[in-house]
Amino acid sequence: MESSDILVTKNESKNKNLGKHDKKSVYFNHGKYDYFLNYNKINYKIPEWVPIEKLDLEIASKLIEYKIKYAEKKENSNESD
């Protein structure tokens, strides 16, 4: 199944599995405050500028990779202080 075959609609139920990224499942969820992704038991907020209707595994994977790299960069800068 292609990642582009899995699209999310706003009316989807909680815990929609978008597919696998690095052999771990990526879930789309709607929480109390907003939409988020769950990957490797960590929640990742979806930015407001990302259209939920077009969210698929490819976009979700890019968001997760960016946020992981940003967190690592932030952690490394705190260690040097």
C-alpha positions in Angstrom: 0.0 0.0 0.0 1.3 3.4 -1.0 1.6 6.1 1.7 -0.4 8.4 -0.5 -3.3 5.9 -0.3 -3.8 6.7 3.4 -5.4 10.1 3.9 -7.0 11.4 7.1 -10.3 13.0 7.4 -11.3 15.2 10.3 -14.1 12.9 11.3 -11.8 9.8 11.7 -11.9 8.1 15.0 -8.9 8.2 17.4 -5.8 6.2 16.8 -5.8 5.9 13.0 -2.7 3.9 12.0 -1.1 5.8 9.1 1.5 3.1 8.5 5.1 2.3 9.6 8.1 4.7 9.8 11.4 3.0 10.7 9.5 -0.2 11.5 7.3 1.5 14.1 3.7 2.5 13.7 2.6 6.1 13.3 -0.8 6.9 14.7 -3.0 10.0 14.0 -5.0 11.1 17.0 -7.4 13.9 18.0 -6.9 14.9 21.6 -8.5 17.3 24.0 -6.7 20.3 22.5 -5.8 19.4 18.9 -4.6 16.8 16.5 -1.3 15.0 17.1 0.8 12.1 15.9 2.0 9.2 18.2 5.2 7.5 17.2 7.4 5.4 19.4 5.2 6.2 22.5 5.9 9.9 22.0 3.2 12.5 21.0 4.0 15.0 18.3 1.8 18.1 17.8 0.8 18.7 14.3 1.4 22.4 13.3 -1.7 24.4 12.5 -0.4 25.1 8.9 -0.5 21.4 8.0 -3.8 20.6 6.3 -5.2 17.6 8.3 -7.2 16.4 5.2 -3.9 15.9 3.3 -1.9 14.3 6.1 -0.5 10.9 5.1 2.4 8.8 6.2 4.9 10.7 4.1 4.0 14.1 5.6 3.8 12.5 9.1 7.2 10.9 8.8 8.8 14.3 7.7 7.2 16.0 10.7 8.4 13.4 13.1 12.0 13.4 11.7 12.1 17.2 11.9 10.9 17.3 15.5 13.4 14.6 16.5 16.3 16.5 14.9 15.1 19.7 16.5 14.9 18.1 19.9 18.4 16.7 19.5 19.8 20.0 18.4 18.2 21.8 21.3 19.5 19.2 23.7 23.0 19.5 22.4 22.9 23.3 22.7 21.8 23.0 26.3 24.8 20.7 27.1 27.3 23.3 25.8 25.9 26.1 28.1 
